[in-house]
Amino acid sequence: MVKPKIKKIDANSNKPWLTYKSKNIFVNLHFNHLMKESIKIVKISKNDKILDFGCGYGELKNRLKSFNVIGYDKRKELSDIKNYKNLRPDIIFCLAVFEYFSRNELISLIKEFKRMNKKSKLVVSMPTENLFSKLGNLLFGFKSVNNEVKCDYKIVREVLSHNMILEKEKKLFPRTNDITLWRFK
């Protein structure tokens, strides 16, 4: 089991809305509800090895302290490990991550996850990019986040559907995010 690493969150950073500790109460409530529902969509056992891909400040690990959660983030200082590709996870969480990959990068990543363990489950959360989410982004000043998005909701769903089977889906009110559970074909 990997030793838990507690990461400090700077609520005054240049992107405080990306944390679960945001000073904006609406953003805080939204992200915390998203995390809670993402955990509920999959059955987790004590023996499961969980990869939190795109772990950020480790909120999933903080909430699942008694489970074997290994965080990986492109920012090395936030990761528990240097290379996730050697793991054999039972469950992979990708919460608000896939939209930052291009279509080709996402296809390669899904293939890599399958190579790691074709029996693993994949939990994905993603903004739906509908009127409510666009209004929320505008209202809370999320313009700079959208400039980093490489892949839209429809493309992510298409890539996942081509490689995986959808097992469960939860649409968060008011349809600002979808949380999905997938398994490999």
C-alpha positions as a LaTeX table, in Angstrom:
\begin{tabular}{lrrr}
\hline
Residue & $x$ (\AA) & $y$ (\AA) & $z$ (\AA) \\
\hline
Met1 & 0.00 & 0.00 & 0.00 \\
Val2 & 1.29 & 3.46 & $-0.91$ \\
Lys3 & 1.72 & 5.78 & 2.04 \\
Pro4 & $-0.85$ & 8.60 & 1.91 \\
Lys5 & 0.50 & 12.02 & 1.06 \\
Ile6 & $-1.47$ & 15.02 & 2.30 \\
Lys7 & $-1.24$ & 17.89 & $-0.15$ \\
Lys8 & $-1.67$ & 21.50 & 0.83 \\
Ile9 & $-4.30$ & 23.48 & $-1.01$ \\
Asp10 & $-3.67$ & 27.14 & $-1.67$ \\
Ala11 & $-7.13$ & 28.70 & $-1.75$ \\
Asn12 & $-5.51$ & 31.91 & $-2.96$ \\
Ser13 & $-3.89$ & 30.28 & $-6.00$ \\
Asn14 & $-4.56$ & 31.63 & $-9.47$ \\
Lys15 & $-7.21$ & 28.91 & $-9.98$ \\
Pro16 & $-8.93$ & 28.45 & $-6.60$ \\
Trp17 & $-12.13$ & 27.21 & $-8.30$ \\
Leu18 & $-10.35$ & 24.01 & $-9.28$ \\
Thr19 & $-10.13$ & 22.88 & $-5.66$ \\
Tyr20 & $-12.65$ & 21.30 & $-3.35$ \\
Lys21 & $-11.75$ & 23.99 & $-0.83$ \\
Ser22 & $-12.76$ & 26.96 & $-2.98$ \\
Lys23 & $-13.77$ & 30.13 & $-1.19$ \\
Asn24 & $-16.71$ & 30.36 & $-3.59$ \\
Ile25 & $-19.49$ & 28.47 & $-1.79$ \\
Phe26 & $-21.26$ & 27.44 & $-5.02$ \\
Val27 & $-18.09$ & 26.04 & $-6.56$ \\
Asn28 & $-17.24$ & 24.30 & $-3.30$ \\
Leu29 & $-20.70$ & 22.68 & $-3.08$ \\
His30 & $-20.60$ & 21.64 & $-6.74$ \\
Phe31 & $-17.20$ & 19.94 & $-6.59$ \\
Asn32 & $-17.92$ & 18.24 & $-3.28$ \\
His33 & $-21.24$ & 16.88 & $-4.61$ \\
Leu34 & $-19.45$ & 15.71 & $-7.76$ \\
Met35 & $-16.87$ & 13.83 & $-5.67$ \\
Lys36 & $-19.51$ & 12.24 & $-3.42$ \\
Glu37 & $-21.56$ & 11.00 & $-6.39$ \\
Ser38 & $-18.45$ & 9.75 & $-8.21$ \\
Ile39 & $-17.55$ & 7.57 & $-5.24$ \\
Lys40 & $-21.14$ & 6.26 & $-4.95$ \\
Ile41 & $-21.35$ & 5.12 & $-8.59$ \\
Val42 & $-18.87$ & 2.27 & $-8.15$ \\
Lys43 & $-18.71$ & $-0.55$ & $-5.60$ \\
Ile44 & $-15.34$ & $-0.38$ & $-3.88$ \\
Ser45 & $-13.90$ & $-3.18$ & $-1.75$ \\
Lys46 & $-11.04$ & $-2.93$ & 0.74 \\
Asn47 & $-8.83$ & $-5.07$ & $-1.53$ \\
Asp48 & $-9.23$ & $-2.84$ & $-4.59$ \\
Lys49 & $-6.26$ & $-0.90$ & $-5.90$ \\
Ile50 & $-7.57$ & 2.51 & $-6.97$ \\
Leu51 & $-5.78$ & 4.85 & $-9.37$ \\
Asp52 & $-6.83$ & 8.49 & $-9.08$ \\
Phe53 & $-5.66$ & 9.67 & $-12.49$ \\
Gly54 & $-5.39$ & 13.46 & $-12.45$ \\
Cys55 & $-5.52$ & 13.45 & $-8.66$ \\
Gly56 & $-4.82$ & 17.13 & $-8.15$ \\
Tyr57 & $-4.57$ & 17.83 & $-4.43$ \\
Gly58 & $-5.73$ & 14.33 & $-3.47$ \\
Glu59 & $-9.36$ & 14.85 & $-2.52$ \\
Leu60 & $-10.31$ & 11.27 & $-3.47$ \\
Lys61 & $-7.54$ & 9.89 & $-1.27$ \\
Asn62 & $-8.63$ & 12.17 & 1.57 \\
Arg63 & $-12.18$ & 10.82 & 1.34 \\
Leu64 & $-11.18$ & 7.16 & 0.95 \\
Lys65 & $-8.51$ & 7.05 & 3.66 \\
Ser66 & $-9.06$ & 3.38 & 4.51 \\
Phe67 & $-8.67$ & 2.30 & 0.86 \\
Asn68 & $-5.61$ & 1.80 & $-1.35$ \\
Val69 & $-5.77$ & 5.00 & $-3.44$ \\
Ile70 & $-2.74$ & 5.94 & $-5.52$ \\
Gly71 & $-2.74$ & 9.44 & $-6.94$ \\
Tyr72 & $-1.17$ & 10.36 & $-10.24$ \\
Asp73 & $-1.06$ & 13.86 & $-11.69$ \\
Lys74 & 0.98 & 15.42 & $-14.48$ \\
Arg75 & 2.26 & 17.83 & $-11.83$ \\
Lys76 & 4.90 & 15.64 & $-10.20$ \\
Glu77 & 4.68 & 17.39 & $-6.83$ \\
Leu78 & 1.04 & 16.23 & $-6.51$ \\
Ser79 & 1.64 & 12.58 & $-7.49$ \\
Asp80 & 2.22 & 9.61 & $-5.22$ \\
Ile81 & 4.09 & 7.82 & $-8.02$ \\
Lys82 & 6.22 & 8.78 & $-11.01$ \\
Asn83 & 4.77 & 6.26 & $-13.46$ \\
Tyr84 & 1.19 & 5.00 & $-13.31$ \\
Lys85 & 1.73 & 2.61 & $-16.25$ \\
Asn86 & 3.19 & $-0.13$ & $-14.04$ \\
Leu87 & 0.09 & $-0.34$ & $-11.86$ \\
Arg88 & $-2.69$ & $-2.90$ & $-12.17$ \\
Pro89 & $-5.64$ & $-0.94$ & $-10.76$ \\
Asp90 & $-9.07$ & $-2.42$ & $-10.14$ \\
Ile91 & $-10.72$ & 0.99 & $-10.38$ \\
Ile92 & $-9.51$ & 4.12 & $-12.18$ \\
Phe93 & $-11.03$ & 7.49 & $-11.32$ \\
Cys94 & $-10.73$ & 10.22 & $-13.96$ \\
Leu95 & $-12.65$ & 13.13 & $-12.50$ \\
Ala96 & $-12.73$ & 16.28 & $-14.64$ \\
Val97 & $-9.67$ & 15.06 & $-16.56$ \\
Phe98 & $-10.51$ & 13.76 & $-20.03$ \\
Glu99 & $-11.50$ & 17.12 & $-21.45$ \\
Tyr100 & $-7.83$ & 18.18 & $-21.18$ \\
Phe101 & $-6.69$ & 15.46 & $-23.60$ \\
Ser102 & $-6.91$ & 15.62 & $-27.37$ \\
Arg103 & $-8.89$ & 12.87 & $-29.10$ \\
Asn104 & $-5.71$ & 10.97 & $-30.03$ \\
Glu105 & $-4.22$ & 11.37 & $-26.54$ \\
Leu106 & $-7.46$ & 10.07 & $-25.05$ \\
Ile107 & $-7.51$ & 7.03 & $-27.36$ \\
Ser108 & $-3.92$ & 6.22 & $-26.36$ \\
Leu109 & $-4.72$ & 6.68 & $-22.67$ \\
Ile110 & $-7.75$ & 4.34 & $-22.83$ \\
Lys111 & $-5.60$ & 1.72 & $-24.59$ \\
Glu112 & $-2.96$ & 2.12 & $-21.88$ \\
Phe113 & $-5.56$ & 1.68 & $-19.12$ \\
Lys114 & $-6.79$ & $-1.50$ & $-20.84$ \\
Arg115 & $-3.22$ & $-2.82$ & $-21.11$ \\
Met116 & $-2.73$ & $-2.20$ & $-17.38$ \\
Asn117 & $-5.81$ & $-4.23$ & $-16.42$ \\
Lys118 & $-8.59$ & $-5.07$ & $-18.86$ \\
Lys119 & $-10.85$ & $-5.96$ & $-15.92$ \\
Ser120 & $-10.59$ & $-2.54$ & $-14.30$ \\
Lys121 & $-13.57$ & $-0.21$ & $-13.97$ \\
Leu122 & $-13.34$ & 3.41 & $-15.06$ \\
Val123 & $-15.18$ & 6.22 & $-13.27$ \\
Val124 & $-15.39$ & 9.39 & $-15.35$ \\
Ser125 & $-16.83$ & 12.78 & $-14.54$ \\
Met126 & $-17.06$ & 15.42 & $-17.19$ \\
Pro127 & $-18.83$ & 18.71 & $-17.82$ \\
Thr128 & $-21.73$ & 18.33 & $-20.24$ \\
Glu129 & $-21.17$ & 21.70 & $-21.92$ \\
Asn130 & $-24.86$ & 22.47 & $-22.05$ \\
Leu131 & $-26.56$ & 25.79 & $-21.37$ \\
Phe132 & $-26.40$ & 25.33 & $-17.56$ \\
Ser133 & $-22.68$ & 24.52 & $-17.48$ \\
Lys134 & $-21.85$ & 27.36 & $-19.90$ \\
Leu135 & $-23.88$ & 29.78 & $-17.78$ \\
Gly136 & $-22.13$ & 28.53 & $-14.62$ \\
Asn137 & $-18.71$ & 28.96 & $-16.23$ \\
Leu138 & $-19.59$ & 32.50 & $-17.25$ \\
Leu139 & $-21.11$ & 33.33 & $-13.87$ \\
Phe140 & $-18.10$ & 32.07 & $-11.89$ \\
Gly141 & $-15.41$ & 33.33 & $-14.26$ \\
Phe142 & $-14.17$ & 29.97 & $-15.58$ \\
Lys143 & $-13.05$ & 31.43 & $-18.90$ \\
Ser144 & $-9.36$ & 30.53 & $-18.41$ \\
Val145 & $-10.23$ & 26.88 & $-17.69$ \\
Asn146 & $-12.09$ & 26.55 & $-20.98$ \\
Asn147 & $-9.01$ & 27.75 & $-22.88$ \\
Glu148 & $-7.22$ & 24.58 & $-21.70$ \\
Val149 & $-9.96$ & 22.17 & $-22.88$ \\
Lys150 & $-8.86$ & 20.05 & $-25.86$ \\
Cys151 & $-11.74$ & 17.60 & $-26.20$ \\
Asp152 & $-15.46$ & 18.18 & $-25.92$ \\
Tyr153 & $-18.09$ & 16.02 & $-24.21$ \\
Lys154 & $-19.31$ & 14.34 & $-27.41$ \\
Ile155 & $-15.82$ & 13.26 & $-28.47$ \\
Val156 & $-15.01$ & 11.84 & $-25.04$ \\
Arg157 & $-18.27$ & 9.86 & $-25.03$ \\
Glu158 & $-17.55$ & 8.59 & $-28.55$ \\
Val159 & $-14.03$ & 7.42 & $-27.63$ \\
Leu160 & $-15.24$ & 5.73 & $-24.45$ \\
Ser161 & $-18.21$ & 4.08 & $-26.20$ \\
His162 & $-15.95$ & 2.71 & $-28.92$ \\
Asn163 & $-13.60$ & 1.04 & $-26.41$ \\
Met164 & $-15.79$ & 0.39 & $-23.40$ \\
Ile165 & $-19.26$ & $-0.54$ & $-22.18$ \\
Leu166 & $-21.25$ & 1.94 & $-20.13$ \\
Glu167 & $-22.45$ & 0.30 & $-16.90$ \\
Lys168 & $-23.95$ & 3.24 & $-14.99$ \\
Glu169 & $-24.60$ & 6.91 & $-15.51$ \\
Lys170 & $-25.53$ & 9.70 & $-13.12$ \\
Lys171 & $-26.56$ & 13.08 & $-14.44$ \\
Leu172 & $-26.02$ & 15.82 & $-11.90$ \\
Phe173 & $-28.68$ & 18.48 & $-11.62$ \\
Pro174 & $-28.89$ & 20.76 & $-13.53$ \\
Arg175 & $-26.98$ & 18.58 & $-16.01$ \\
Thr176 & $-23.70$ & 20.43 & $-15.52$ \\
Asn177 & $-21.77$ & 17.16 & $-15.20$ \\
Asp178 & $-22.19$ & 13.49 & $-16.01$ \\
Ile179 & $-20.63$ & 10.76 & $-13.90$ \\
Thr180 & $-20.22$ & 7.45 & $-15.67$ \\
Leu181 & $-18.95$ & 3.98 & $-14.85$ \\
Trp182 & $-17.35$ & 1.98 & $-17.68$ \\
Arg183 & $-15.76$ & $-1.44$ & $-18.25$ \\
Phe184 & $-13.61$ & $-2.58$ & $-21.15$ \\
Lys185 & $-15.11$ & $-4.56$ & $-24.05$ \\
\hline
\end{tabular}
